[in-house]
Each structure stands twice: as C-alpha cells, then as structure tokens.
Amino acid sequence: ELRSTFGFFLLSAAVDESDTPALCSLCEAAVLVLTANVTRREAALRAKEQLQRQGVTLLGTVLDQTKLPIPELIYRRL
C-alpha cells in the first residue's frame, strides 16, 4: 500500500533486532546508518552482509553523531 502512495519511504530498524530480516525483505534499497565511535567495524560489515543476503541494494552509508576536529567557526568558513 505504501508503494502505491509514495515514491519512497524511510524505515529505521536496528540490525540486531529479530524482525529486521523480515523488514529487509520488503525493501528494495537501504542506507546503512552508523554511529561514530559506537558502531564497531565488525558490526557494520555484518549489517552489510545481512542486507546483501536479503537482496537489498546498499545505496550508501551515513556516519552519524560525528565530532568536528576543528572549531565550528573555522569549519563554517571552509
């Protein structure tokens, strides 16, 4: 029903939840969101492999909650 109404929709699901594989099977594509300094490389790779096993196209990755290594005032001028 959502596909007939919307061109696309966003679904947020934790990789380690039991219902995530079922949700993945309904998706055509995904963006993997990783939390800076929290998500381990191994967990990210497992998530990527899980999506691939489900036949979901991985469009890209977002690194969330990053800290800027330079002051914001300088960063805005770059």
Protein Blocks (a to p, Z undefined) as FASTA:
>chain_A
ZZmmpmbdcddddfkbmklmmmmmmpfbdcddddehkacfklmmmmmmmmmmnopacfbd
cdehiacfbdfklmmmZZ
